[in-house]
Amino acid sequence: MAAGDLLRLGARVGDVVGIVDGYFHQRAAVRHKEILALLSAGVAVHGAASMGALRAAELASFGMVGHGRIFADYCRGIIEADDEVAMLHGSEAEDYQPFTEALVNVRYALDGAVGAGLITAPVAHAVLTAARRLPFAERTRDRIVAAAHRVGDADERRSVEQAIRSAADVKHADARLLLDAVCGGSPQNARPAYVPHWRLNETAYLRAWQAGVGECGSLPAGEGEEGRLVSAAQAHTACRVLALDYPAFRERVATWTLARDHATAIAPGEAASAGDSALMRVLRAGLGLREASEEEVLRQAVLARLRALGLVAPEAYADPGLDRWCTTSERSMPEAVRTVKAASRALFTDLLLGFHDPFMDALRSSGAYRVARSRVAQSLLLVQRLREERPSLHLSQLRPGNVLAWFSQQWGRVDMDDAVLERGFSTTEDFVACARPYYLFHKANPHLRPLTIG
C-alpha cells in the first residue's frame, strides 16, 4: 500500500479496511490524512504488523483499530523507530520476497533468549543497538550476526546467533491476527459502522489528493480505456478544454453555488439541502423579489453574497478588483451582469477548487462525464503509444501557436485570451499546457463528435 491507494478504494460507510504492509521508501507512504478521511466517512480501519501497526498506534485516538504485539509495543513506547518494521523486498513479479530481516523480529528473538536465560539483558541490548546501526536495507541475518561478533562471551554469542537465525516472523503472526479479527465471520466479530467522535479538517492537500484519484476505475471495453485509471479531476479538465458549452456551464454552476451560499447564510436549516425550486423560494423571500425572473433573483443573490464577503461595497454593483476577471466584451455590460460573470471566475480559481469543486460535482451527474473520461483515456493512450514509437517525443514540442489556432477554429473565437478566461484558465499558457494531449488526439481523430455538457 502506498499514498493514494486508500482513496482509490471507494470505501463507504460500514466497510472495513485492513492495513498491514506499505511502501515508504520506493513510493510515498500511506498518509495519515487518507486514513482519517476514511474514518470520518464511517469506514472502520484496522492495522497490524508493519505500516498498519505504526499508523494504528499513531491514530488510535481517532478510532483506528490496532492488532498484535507490534502495535501494542508502539503504543507503549517500547518501539519508537519506524524503521524497526522496514524491510527490503523484491518486486511484484518476485512475489515481494524479503531480502532483509525486520529489526522488530530480531528484538523479539533476543527478548525470548533473555527470557530463556540464554543471554543477559545487557547483551540483548548491545546486539539490538548494533543491528539498529545497520541501514534497514542491509539488515540480513548474516550482517546482524556479524555486527554482534564482539558482544558477550562465546556461549552468549552462539545463543545470539541461534536466536537471530531462528527468529520468528512476528509481523506475519500479527497480520494473521488482523485477518482473524476482520474476516472471522463469527457473530462476535461483526462490528457496527464506525462513528467518529471528531470532525475531519479538510485541507487543500486532501481535496487535491481526492480529486486526483476520485472515481478512478476501468471504463468498459471499447472506450479506449484498456485498464488506464481516469480521475474526476482529469475528466473536468477535459471538459474545460473540449466542451463547446463549458463557459456557459461554468457560469451557471458558479452562479447557483454562490446563490446557495447566500441562501444558506440567511436560512441555514431550510437551504442547506434544498433542491433548486426550494432554494429559489428561499431566495425570493429573503431578497424580497417574489415577482422577479429567476435570472434576476440569482444575480441579486450573488451580489448579496459578494457584499457579505466584502468583495463589493454595500449598495454597489461592481468592483475594480472583480472587473479584471471580465473579458473585453463583458466590460461594457451592465455592472451587475459583468460582476456575476467575474465572480464565476475570481471565486473559483484552481487553488480554491482544491477545497470544493462544484463543477466536478455537477459534471458527475451529466452525460458528458462518461464521454470526457473516455476522451482522457484515449488521449493518454495515444500519447503513450507515440512515445513508445518515438522516445524523444514530448508534448512540450507541440507549438503553442498551433494548439491555440486549432482551438480557435473549433470554438469559433479569435479572442483567445478572453476565450480561455471564460474556461477558468488564467493565461493562454496555462490552457496550452492542459490542452496539448487533447489537441494531439483530436488531430489524429478529426471526425469525433464535439463534446457538449448540456
ABEGO torsion letter per residue (X at the ends): XBBGAAAAAGBBBGBBBBBBBBBAAABBBBBAAAAAAAAAAGBBBBBBGBAAAAAAAAAAAAGBBBBEAAAAAAAAGABABAAAABBBBBBAAAGGBBABBBAAAAAAAAAAAAAAGABBAAAAAAAAAAAAABBAAABBAAAAAAAAAABEBAAAAAAAAAAAAABBBAAAAAAAAAAAAAAAGBAAABBBBBBBABBBBBBAAAAAAAAAABGBEBBBBGAGAGGBBBBAAAAAAAAAAABAAAAAAAAAAAAAAAAAAAAAAABAAAAAABBAAAAAAAAAAAAGBAABBAAAAAAAAAAAAAAAAGABBBGBABBAAAAAABBAAAAABBAAAAAAAAAAAAAABAAAAAABBAAAAAAAABAAAAAAAAAAAAAAAAAAAAAAABAABBAAABBAAAAAAAAAAAAGBABAAAAAAAAGBABAAAAAAAAAAAAAAAAABAABBBBBAX
